[in-house]
């Protein structure tokens, strides 16, 4: 017997309609509800559709109410705002230049000082495309006169410029509008370049500069601050205080916003700039590079907001734990490809009272000194514990050299062995890009093998031999190089087998190499320098350093080569899985990936193919 209750737990249309039919089976007034061509069946469809739509609406509404499940960016931003998080805008690449204005050939009155105004435009070419760069802050230079050779110049030093288009917007304050907000109409605005000024009226020539709200500790009733947020239309907008937390502009005041809207990362790496505007009426200008353009980035993605907002809320903009430092820097500094932070107690050797920060920039290997100073003095100052000193260190790169061999069945593919080799090489490049080049990027040997085996159905199995290497640039005077590799070294048991291998370097015109030997009653090994005479090693320098295979460290000293040609030091890792620590980064050097393809004779010829079947040796034979 059917239940006398109508089930209401299903969301699917067909199941909802079936529940309605089961309910109607309990009555005798209507008898054609189970006939699809009847009018009552149509009414059941309407009821089922209405119930289905209401259930879906409720489901979606509930999902959009939480940060983890919301899909609409406006809802994600709103939930992040409740955690005190403002999504990062597009960031314009920034460069530093010196600008010289030459007025030697000018006639008439030459001023003693010259101003370089904010908004002055420069241009550059990147891959054939022209980009505009804008001076971010007004500077003043004094006329310098020289007699030999005769010259009159103004020099603006260390001028910071950013890519984008300079724009100014004006708004009138109307306090009859409750919670008035001022929207920036460009979605690609770089909010870090935003300047907010307030003047009494249109005729006034003086401005009050408002700064972005940072902390309640400094926000008083007369503090001139503004608040920045992203609205549901994905535009940024500003609003002011209420005369309790922050000063509120008066009615009919004029709000002036000027900022850059940018192409983001497209001009990262720009190095040559030309001044496009006259400066004080003078056009004979030159710009020389101090630091190339870096730091350009697209606006923060929805997934990034979803990840960073809870971390920022947890830290409350206070840098206490190492994760706090990481979240604060990620939120306020853009030129980051990878970041690692750790406490001094976890350093090797321990260094109490410090927090270590290691950042791999987007378009370079290390941060500039100016970027390091910006992080420690501007971003972290006032947030970190007084007794803890932040120290920014450079990434320590260990590169991977790979010997790759795979067997394939030519009957399962139209590709040649050369084409298969190309496919495998692309697979390795993707593995390096996606799995490595980050501080938690572990080289998982089996994962790479799996990717190679899946690259083409014809590939039956593969073998990968990894090697670690670093490169040093020696001096022709004094050499002392400390190399720290990722992971420990494999130590061969053969009496005359070396742990390290090196490329040749010149001593007195002859090729020499590094070798090593065991130290009695120690796990460490002595490094020596040798040359080959009739194929036999002849030691030239008996003590040229030391190896600690367990720690993965090599010290090289006591050698002075003829030139500064780079020397590559290669070792075999003790494990096929290689995991970086602290400041270590792993990267596959695609120029040092050797790939060999071999037909699988067993797959092609069956048991007859076993006669000529070969396998790949575990170690290099030469």
C-alpha positions as CSV (number, residue, x, y, z in Angstrom):
1,X,0.0,0.0,0.0
2,X,1.4,3.4,-0.9
3,X,2.3,5.9,1.8
4,X,-0.2,8.5,2.6
5,X,2.5,11.2,2.7
6,X,4.0,13.0,-0.2
7,X,7.8,12.6,-0.4
8,X,9.6,15.9,-0.6
9,X,13.3,15.0,-0.4
10,X,14.0,14.4,-4.1
11,X,15.4,17.2,-6.4
12,X,15.3,15.5,-9.8
13,X,12.3,16.3,-12.0
14,X,11.5,12.7,-12.9
15,X,11.5,11.6,-9.3
16,X,9.4,14.5,-8.2
17,X,6.8,13.7,-10.8
18,X,6.9,10.0,-9.8
19,X,6.3,11.0,-6.1
20,X,3.2,13.1,-7.2
21,X,1.9,10.1,-9.1
22,X,2.3,7.8,-6.1
23,X,0.5,10.3,-4.0
24,X,-2.4,10.5,-6.4
25,X,-2.7,6.7,-6.3
26,X,-4.2,7.1,-2.9
27,X,-7.3,8.9,-4.2
28,X,-10.2,7.9,-6.5
29,X,-11.3,11.3,-7.8
30,X,-8.8,11.5,-10.6
31,X,-7.9,8.4,-12.7
32,X,-5.9,9.7,-15.7
33,X,-2.8,11.1,-13.9
34,X,-0.7,8.2,-15.1
35,X,-1.6,8.7,-18.8
36,X,1.0,11.0,-20.4
37,X,-1.4,12.4,-22.9
38,X,-3.9,13.6,-20.3
39,X,-4.4,17.1,-19.1
40,X,-3.8,16.1,-15.6
41,X,-0.4,14.8,-16.6
42,X,0.5,18.2,-18.0
43,X,-0.5,19.8,-14.7
44,X,1.8,17.3,-12.9
45,X,4.6,18.4,-15.2
46,X,4.1,22.0,-14.2
47,X,4.0,21.1,-10.5
48,X,7.2,19.0,-10.9
49,X,9.0,21.7,-12.9
50,X,8.1,24.4,-10.4
51,X,9.3,22.2,-7.5
52,X,12.5,21.3,-9.4
53,X,13.2,25.0,-10.1
54,X,12.6,26.1,-6.5
55,X,14.8,23.3,-5.2
56,X,17.6,24.3,-7.6
57,X,17.3,28.0,-6.7
58,X,17.5,27.2,-3.0
59,X,20.5,24.9,-3.6
60,X,22.3,27.5,-5.7
61,X,21.4,30.3,-3.2
62,X,22.8,28.3,-0.3
63,X,26.0,27.4,-2.2
64,X,26.6,31.1,-3.1
65,X,26.3,32.0,0.6
66,X,29.7,30.3,1.4
67,X,33.2,31.2,0.3
68,X,34.2,27.6,-0.4
69,X,31.2,26.8,-2.7
70,X,30.3,30.2,-4.3
71,X,31.0,30.3,-8.1
72,X,29.9,33.9,-8.9
73,X,32.9,36.2,-8.4
74,X,30.7,38.9,-6.9
75,X,29.6,36.5,-4.2
76,X,33.2,35.2,-3.6
77,X,34.4,38.9,-3.2
78,X,31.5,39.6,-0.8
79,X,32.3,36.6,1.4
80,X,36.0,37.6,1.3
81,X,35.1,41.2,2.4
82,X,33.5,39.7,5.5
83,X,37.0,38.3,6.3
84,X,38.6,41.8,5.7
85,X,40.1,40.7,2.4
86,X,40.3,42.9,-0.7
87,X,41.2,41.1,-3.9
88,X,44.4,42.2,-5.7
89,X,43.9,44.3,-8.8
90,X,45.9,44.1,-12.0
91,X,49.5,45.1,-11.3
92,X,51.5,47.1,-13.7
93,X,55.1,46.1,-14.4
94,X,57.5,48.6,-12.8
95,X,61.0,49.7,-13.9
96,X,63.5,52.2,-12.6
97,X,65.3,54.6,-14.9
98,X,67.6,57.6,-14.8
99,X,66.3,60.5,-17.0
100,X,68.7,63.2,-18.3
101,X,67.4,66.4,-19.8
102,X,70.1,68.1,-21.9
103,X,69.6,71.8,-22.4
104,X,73.1,72.7,-23.6
105,X,71.8,73.9,-27.0
106,X,68.8,75.8,-25.6
107,X,68.6,79.6,-25.8
108,X,66.9,81.9,-23.5
109,X,66.4,81.6,-19.8
110,X,67.2,78.2,-18.3
111,X,65.6,77.5,-14.9
112,X,67.7,76.5,-12.0
113,X,65.4,73.6,-11.2
114,X,63.2,71.4,-13.3
115,X,60.2,69.3,-12.3
116,X,59.4,65.9,-13.7
117,X,55.7,65.6,-13.1
118,X,53.7,62.4,-12.2
119,X,52.1,61.2,-15.4
120,X,55.1,61.9,-17.8
121,X,55.0,59.3,-20.5
122,X,57.7,57.0,-21.8
123,X,57.5,54.3,-24.4
124,X,59.1,50.9,-25.0
125,X,58.9,48.0,-27.4
126,X,58.4,44.4,-26.3
127,X,58.2,41.7,-29.0
128,X,57.3,44.4,-31.5
129,X,54.4,45.9,-29.5
130,X,54.6,49.4,-28.0
131,X,53.7,50.0,-24.4
132,X,53.4,53.2,-22.5
133,X,55.1,53.7,-19.1
134,X,54.2,56.5,-16.7
135,X,56.3,58.3,-14.1
136,X,54.6,57.6,-10.7
137,X,55.9,60.4,-8.5
138,X,56.9,64.0,-9.2
139,X,60.6,64.7,-8.9
140,X,62.8,67.8,-9.0
141,X,66.3,68.1,-10.4
142,X,68.8,70.9,-10.2
143,X,70.7,72.3,-13.3
144,X,74.3,71.0,-13.5
145,X,76.7,72.9,-15.7
146,X,80.0,71.4,-16.9
147,X,82.8,73.1,-18.8
148,X,84.6,70.1,-20.3
149,X,82.9,69.2,-22.3
150,X,80.4,72.0,-22.2
151,X,77.0,70.8,-21.0
152,X,73.9,71.8,-19.1
153,X,71.8,69.0,-17.8
154,X,69.1,68.0,-15.3
155,X,69.4,64.4,-14.0
156,X,66.4,62.6,-12.4
157,X,67.8,59.6,-10.6
158,X,66.0,56.3,-9.8
159,X,62.7,57.3,-11.3
160,X,60.1,54.7,-10.8
161,X,57.8,54.1,-13.9
162,X,54.9,51.7,-14.4
163,X,53.2,50.5,-17.6
164,X,49.7,51.7,-18.4
165,X,47.6,54.6,-19.3
166,X,47.3,57.6,-16.9
167,X,43.7,58.6,-16.2
168,X,42.0,61.2,-13.9
169,X,38.4,61.1,-12.7
170,X,36.5,63.7,-10.7
171,X,33.4,63.3,-8.5
172,X,31.3,65.7,-6.5
173,X,30.4,64.8,-3.0
174,X,26.7,64.5,-2.3
175,X,26.0,63.6,1.3
176,X,22.3,63.3,0.5
177,X,23.3,59.9,-1.0
178,X,23.6,57.4,1.8
179,X,26.9,55.5,1.8
180,X,28.0,57.3,-1.4
181,X,30.7,55.3,-3.3
182,X,32.9,56.3,-6.2
183,X,33.4,53.6,-8.8
184,X,36.6,53.4,-10.9
185,X,35.3,52.6,-14.4
186,X,38.3,50.6,-15.6
187,X,38.4,46.9,-14.7
188,X,42.1,46.7,-15.4
189,X,43.1,49.5,-12.9
190,X,46.2,49.1,-10.9
191,X,45.0,50.2,-7.5
192,X,48.5,50.4,-6.1
193,X,48.9,53.5,-8.4
194,X,45.7,55.1,-7.2
195,X,46.0,58.6,-5.7
196,X,43.0,60.1,-3.9
197,X,42.7,63.9,-3.5
198,X,39.9,66.1,-2.1
199,X,39.5,69.8,-2.7
200,X,36.9,72.2,-1.2
201,X,35.4,73.1,-4.6
202,X,36.2,73.4,-8.3
203,X,37.9,76.8,-7.8
204,X,40.2,75.6,-5.0
205,X,43.8,75.1,-5.8
206,X,44.7,73.1,-2.7
207,X,44.2,69.4,-2.2
208,X,44.1,67.1,0.8
209,X,45.7,63.8,0.1
210,X,43.8,60.7,1.4
211,X,45.6,57.5,2.1
212,X,44.3,53.9,2.0
213,X,42.9,52.6,5.3
214,X,45.4,50.2,6.9
215,X,44.5,49.8,10.6
216,X,42.0,50.9,13.2
217,X,45.0,51.8,15.4
218,X,45.7,54.9,13.3
219,X,42.2,55.7,12.1
220,X,40.7,58.6,14.1
221,X,37.8,60.9,13.5
222,X,39.9,63.4,11.6
223,X,42.2,60.9,9.8
224,X,42.1,61.4,6.1
225,X,41.7,57.9,4.8
226,X,39.7,56.1,2.1
227,X,38.4,52.5,1.9
228,X,38.9,50.4,-1.2
229,X,36.7,47.4,-2.3
230,X,35.7,45.4,-5.3
231,X,32.0,45.6,-6.0
232,X,29.6,43.0,-7.5
233,X,30.2,44.3,-11.0
234,X,34.0,43.5,-10.7
235,X,34.9,47.2,-10.5
236,X,36.9,48.8,-7.7
237,X,35.3,51.6,-5.8
238,X,36.3,53.9,-2.9
239,X,34.3,55.3,0.0
240,X,35.3,57.5,2.9
241,X,34.9,57.5,6.7
242,X,32.0,58.6,8.8
243,X,33.7,61.1,11.0
244,X,34.2,58.4,13.6
245,X,36.6,56.1,11.8
246,X,38.1,58.4,9.2
247,X,37.2,61.9,8.1
248,X,34.1,62.4,5.9
249,X,34.4,64.9,3.0
250,X,31.9,67.8,3.1
251,X,29.0,68.3,0.7
252,X,30.1,69.6,-2.8
253,X,33.8,68.8,-2.2
254,X,35.5,67.5,-5.3
255,X,37.0,64.1,-5.3
256,X,39.9,63.6,-7.8
257,X,41.1,60.1,-8.5
258,X,44.1,59.5,-10.7
259,X,45.6,56.1,-11.5
260,X,47.0,53.8,-14.2
261,X,45.1,51.0,-16.0
262,X,47.5,48.5,-17.3
263,X,48.1,45.5,-19.6
264,X,49.4,43.5,-16.6
265,X,52.3,41.1,-17.3
266,X,52.6,41.6,-21.1
267,X,55.6,44.0,-20.9
268,X,57.5,42.3,-18.1
269,X,61.2,42.4,-19.0
270,X,61.2,45.7,-20.9
271,X,64.7,47.3,-20.7
272,X,64.8,50.1,-23.2
273,X,62.7,53.3,-22.7
274,X,62.2,56.5,-24.7
275,X,60.8,59.7,-23.1
276,X,57.7,60.6,-25.1
277,X,56.7,63.8,-23.4
278,X,58.5,67.1,-23.2
279,X,59.8,67.8,-19.7
280,X,59.3,71.5,-18.7
281,X,59.2,72.3,-22.4
282,X,62.5,70.5,-23.2
283,X,62.6,67.6,-25.6
284,X,66.3,66.5,-25.6
285,X,65.9,63.7,-23.1
286,X,67.4,60.3,-22.6
287,X,66.4,57.4,-20.3
288,X,68.9,54.8,-19.1
289,X,67.8,51.6,-17.4
290,X,68.5,51.0,-13.7
291,X,66.3,47.9,-13.3
292,X,64.2,46.2,-16.0
293,X,60.4,46.1,-15.8
294,X,59.1,43.3,-13.5
295,X,56.1,42.6,-11.3
296,X,53.3,42.8,-13.9
297,X,50.4,40.5,-13.0
298,X,46.8,39.9,-13.9
299,X,44.1,40.6,-11.4
300,X,43.6,38.0,-8.6
301,X,41.5,35.0,-9.7
302,X,38.5,33.7,-8.0
303,X,40.3,30.6,-6.8
304,X,43.2,32.7,-5.4
305,X,40.7,34.9,-3.5
306,X,39.1,31.7,-2.1
307,X,42.5,30.5,-1.0
308,X,44.1,33.7,0.4
309,X,41.1,35.3,2.2
310,X,41.0,32.8,5.0
311,X,44.8,32.9,5.4
312,X,44.7,36.7,5.7
313,X,41.9,36.5,8.2
314,X,43.8,34.0,10.3
315,X,46.9,36.3,10.4
316,X,44.8,39.4,11.0
317,X,47.6,41.3,9.2
318,X,49.9,40.3,12.1
319,X,53.1,38.5,11.2
320,X,53.6,35.9,14.0
321,X,54.0,32.5,12.4
322,X,55.9,31.8,9.1
323,X,52.5,31.3,7.4
324,X,51.5,34.8,8.4
325,X,54.5,36.3,6.7
326,X,53.6,34.3,3.6
327,X,50.0,35.4,3.4
328,X,50.8,39.1,4.1
329,X,53.5,39.2,1.3
330,X,51.2,37.3,-1.1
331,X,48.5,39.8,-0.5
332,X,50.6,42.9,-1.0
333,X,53.5,42.0,-3.3
334,X,52.9,40.7,-6.9
335,X,56.3,39.7,-8.3
336,X,56.1,36.2,-6.9
337,X,56.3,33.0,-8.9
338,X,57.0,30.9,-5.7
339,X,57.4,31.7,-2.0
340,X,58.7,29.8,1.0
341,X,58.9,31.0,4.7
342,X,60.3,29.3,7.7
343,X,61.4,30.1,11.2
344,X,65.0,30.5,12.4
345,X,64.5,27.4,14.5
346,X,64.0,25.4,11.4
347,X,67.0,26.8,9.6
348,X,70.2,24.9,9.1
349,X,72.0,25.8,11.3
350,X,69.3,27.2,13.6
351,X,69.2,31.0,13.8
352,X,66.7,32.0,16.6
353,X,65.1,35.4,16.4
354,X,64.7,35.4,12.6
355,X,62.1,34.5,10.0
356,X,63.5,33.5,6.6
357,X,61.7,34.5,3.4
358,X,62.6,33.1,0.0
359,X,60.9,34.4,-3.1
360,X,61.3,33.3,-6.7
361,X,60.2,36.3,-8.9
362,X,58.0,35.9,-12.0
363,X,60.6,36.9,-14.6
364,X,63.9,36.6,-12.9
365,X,65.8,34.2,-10.6
366,X,66.2,36.6,-7.6
367,X,64.6,39.8,-6.3
368,X,66.3,43.1,-6.7
369,X,67.6,44.9,-3.6
370,X,64.8,47.5,-4.0
371,X,62.2,44.8,-4.0
372,X,63.7,43.2,-0.9
373,X,63.7,46.6,0.9
374,X,60.1,47.2,-0.1
375,X,59.0,44.0,1.5
376,X,60.9,44.4,4.8
377,X,60.4,48.2,5.3
378,X,56.9,48.8,3.7
379,X,55.0,45.5,3.7
380,X,56.2,43.9,6.9
381,X,57.0,46.9,9.0
382,X,54.5,47.3,11.8
383,X,53.1,43.8,11.4
384,X,55.9,41.6,12.5
385,X,56.9,40.9,16.1
386,X,59.5,43.4,17.3
387,X,61.9,40.7,18.5
388,X,61.8,38.8,15.1
389,X,63.9,40.0,12.2
390,X,62.8,39.1,8.7
391,X,65.6,38.1,6.4
392,X,65.0,37.6,2.6
393,X,67.3,35.1,1.0
394,X,67.8,34.1,-2.6
395,X,66.5,30.8,-4.0
396,X,69.0,28.0,-4.2
397,X,68.6,26.3,-7.6
398,X,69.4,22.7,-8.2
399,X,69.0,21.6,-11.8
400,X,68.1,18.1,-13.1
401,X,69.8,16.4,-15.9
402,X,67.8,13.4,-17.2
403,X,68.7,10.3,-19.2
404,X,65.4,9.1,-20.6
405,X,64.8,5.8,-22.5
406,X,61.5,4.3,-23.7
407,X,60.4,1.3,-25.7
408,X,57.5,1.5,-28.1
409,X,55.4,-0.6,-30.4
410,X,55.4,0.9,-33.9
411,X,52.3,-1.0,-34.8
412,X,50.2,1.1,-32.3
413,X,51.1,4.5,-33.7
414,X,51.5,6.5,-36.9
415,X,54.3,8.5,-35.3
416,X,58.0,7.9,-36.1
417,X,60.5,7.4,-33.3
418,X,61.6,11.1,-33.8
419,X,58.1,12.3,-33.4
420,X,57.6,10.1,-30.3
421,X,60.8,11.5,-28.9
422,X,59.4,15.0,-29.4
423,X,56.2,14.1,-27.6
424,X,58.2,12.7,-24.6
425,X,60.3,15.9,-24.5
426,X,57.1,18.0,-24.4
427,X,55.8,15.8,-21.6
428,X,59.0,16.4,-19.6
429,X,58.7,20.1,-20.2
430,X,55.1,20.1,-18.9
431,X,56.2,18.1,-15.8
432,X,58.9,20.6,-15.0
433,X,56.5,23.6,-15.5
434,X,53.6,22.1,-13.5
435,X,55.3,20.0,-10.8
436,X,58.7,21.7,-10.2
437,X,60.0,25.3,-10.0
438,X,58.2,25.8,-6.7
439,X,59.4,25.3,-3.1
440,X,57.1,22.4,-2.6
441,X,57.8,21.0,-6.0
442,X,58.9,17.4,-5.4
443,X,60.5,15.4,-8.2
444,X,58.4,12.3,-8.1
445,X,60.1,9.7,-10.2
446,X,57.1,7.4,-10.7
447,X,54.9,10.4,-11.6
448,X,57.2,11.4,-14.5
449,X,57.4,7.8,-15.7
450,X,53.6,7.6,-15.6
451,X,53.3,10.8,-17.7
452,X,55.8,9.5,-20.2
453,X,54.0,6.1,-20.5
454,X,50.7,7.9,-21.1
455,X,52.1,10.4,-23.7
456,X,51.3,7.9,-26.5
457,X,49.6,4.5,-26.6
458,X,52.6,3.1,-28.4
459,X,54.9,3.8,-25.5
460,X,55.1,0.5,-23.5
461,X,57.6,1.4,-20.7
462,X,60.2,4.0,-19.9
463,X,63.3,4.6,-17.7
464,X,64.5,7.9,-16.3
465,X,68.0,8.4,-14.7
466,X,68.1,11.7,-12.8
467,X,71.3,13.6,-12.1
468,X,71.7,16.8,-10.1
469,X,74.0,19.7,-11.1
470,X,74.9,23.2,-10.3
471,X,77.2,25.6,-12.1
472,X,79.9,27.8,-10.6
473,X,81.7,30.8,-12.2
474,X,85.2,30.6,-10.8
475,X,87.6,33.5,-10.1
476,X,91.1,33.8,-11.4
477,X,92.2,35.1,-8.0
478,X,90.6,33.3,-5.1
479,X,87.9,30.6,-5.1
480,X,85.6,29.5,-2.3
481,X,82.3,28.0,-3.4
482,X,79.8,26.4,-1.1
483,X,77.2,24.3,-3.0
484,X,74.1,23.0,-1.4
485,X,72.2,20.4,-3.4
486,X,68.7,19.1,-3.0
487,X,68.9,15.7,-1.3
488,X,71.9,13.4,-0.5
489,X,74.4,11.9,-2.9
490,X,74.8,8.4,-4.1
491,X,78.2,7.1,-3.0
492,X,79.6,4.3,-5.3
493,X,81.4,1.4,-3.7
494,X,84.2,1.2,-6.3
495,X,87.6,2.3,-5.0
496,X,88.3,4.7,-7.9
497,X,84.7,5.9,-8.6
498,X,83.9,9.5,-8.0
499,X,80.8,11.0,-6.4
500,X,81.1,14.2,-8.4
501,X,81.8,14.8,-12.1
502,X,82.8,18.2,-13.5
503,X,83.3,19.8,-16.9
504,X,86.8,20.7,-17.8
505,X,88.6,23.9,-16.7
506,X,92.0,25.2,-17.7
507,X,95.0,25.2,-15.4
508,X,98.3,26.3,-17.1
509,X,96.6,25.7,-20.5
510,X,95.5,22.1,-19.8
511,X,92.1,20.6,-19.2
512,X,91.6,19.7,-15.5
513,X,88.6,18.1,-13.6
514,X,87.4,17.6,-10.1
515,X,87.5,14.2,-8.5
516,X,87.0,12.9,-5.0
517,X,88.1,10.1,-2.7
518,X,87.0,8.7,0.7
519,X,88.4,10.1,3.9
520,X,89.4,7.5,6.4
521,X,87.0,7.0,9.3
522,X,84.6,9.6,7.9
523,X,81.5,9.7,5.7
524,X,82.8,12.9,4.1
525,X,85.0,12.8,1.0
526,X,88.0,14.9,-0.1
527,X,87.9,16.8,-3.4
528,X,91.0,16.9,-5.6
529,X,91.9,18.3,-9.0
530,X,93.3,16.0,-11.7
531,X,94.2,15.9,-15.4
532,X,94.3,13.0,-17.7
533,X,97.6,11.8,-19.0
534,X,97.3,8.9,-21.5
535,X,93.8,8.2,-20.0
536,X,95.1,8.0,-16.4
537,X,94.2,10.4,-13.6
538,X,97.1,12.5,-12.4
539,X,96.4,14.5,-9.2
540,X,97.5,18.2,-9.5
541,X,95.8,19.6,-6.4
542,X,95.4,17.1,-3.6
543,X,93.1,19.2,-1.4
544,X,90.5,21.2,-3.3
545,X,87.5,20.9,-1.1
546,X,85.2,18.6,0.7
547,X,82.0,16.7,0.1
548,X,79.3,15.7,2.6
549,X,77.2,13.2,0.7
550,X,74.7,12.9,3.6
551,X,73.9,16.6,3.7
552,X,74.3,17.1,-0.1
553,X,76.9,19.8,0.2
554,X,80.2,20.5,-1.7
555,X,82.9,23.0,-0.8
556,X,85.4,23.9,-3.5
557,X,88.6,25.9,-2.9
558,X,92.4,26.0,-3.3
559,X,92.2,26.2,-7.2
560,X,92.8,29.1,-9.5
561,X,91.8,28.4,-13.2
562,X,93.2,30.3,-16.1
563,X,89.8,32.0,-16.9
564,X,86.3,32.4,-15.6
565,X,84.6,29.8,-17.8
566,X,81.7,28.2,-16.0
567,X,82.2,24.8,-14.4
568,X,79.3,22.4,-14.1
569,X,79.3,20.0,-11.0
570,X,77.2,16.9,-11.4
571,X,76.2,14.3,-8.8
572,X,73.9,11.2,-8.7
573,X,71.1,11.6,-6.1
574,X,70.8,8.9,-3.5
575,X,67.0,8.6,-4.2
576,X,65.0,8.7,-7.3
577,X,62.5,11.0,-5.5
578,X,64.0,14.4,-4.8
579,X,62.4,16.8,-2.3
580,X,63.5,20.4,-1.9
581,X,63.7,22.1,1.6
582,X,63.4,25.7,2.7
583,X,65.0,27.9,-0.1
584,X,65.7,25.0,-2.5
585,X,64.1,24.9,-6.0
586,X,64.3,22.1,-8.5
587,X,64.1,22.6,-12.3
588,X,64.7,20.3,-15.2
589,X,67.2,21.8,-17.7
590,X,65.7,20.9,-21.0
591,X,69.0,21.3,-22.8
592,X,70.4,18.5,-20.7
593,X,67.6,15.9,-21.3
594,X,68.8,13.0,-23.4
595,X,66.1,10.8,-24.9
596,X,66.5,7.5,-26.7
597,X,63.7,5.6,-28.4
598,X,63.9,1.8,-29.0
599,X,61.4,-0.5,-30.7
600,X,60.1,-3.2,-28.3
601,X,61.1,-6.4,-30.2
602,X,58.9,-8.6,-27.9
603,X,55.8,-6.5,-28.6
604,X,56.5,-6.7,-32.4
605,X,57.8,-10.3,-32.8
606,X,56.6,-12.1,-29.7
607,X,58.9,-14.7,-28.1
608,X,61.2,-14.5,-31.1
609,X,61.9,-10.9,-30.1
610,X,63.4,-11.9,-26.8
611,X,66.7,-12.8,-28.5
612,X,67.5,-9.2,-29.4
613,X,65.6,-7.5,-26.5
614,X,67.8,-5.0,-24.6
615,X,67.2,-3.2,-21.3
616,X,68.5,0.1,-20.0
617,X,71.3,0.0,-17.6
618,X,70.7,1.5,-14.1
619,X,73.8,3.7,-14.3
620,X,75.7,5.4,-17.0
621,X,78.4,3.3,-18.5
622,X,80.5,6.2,-19.6
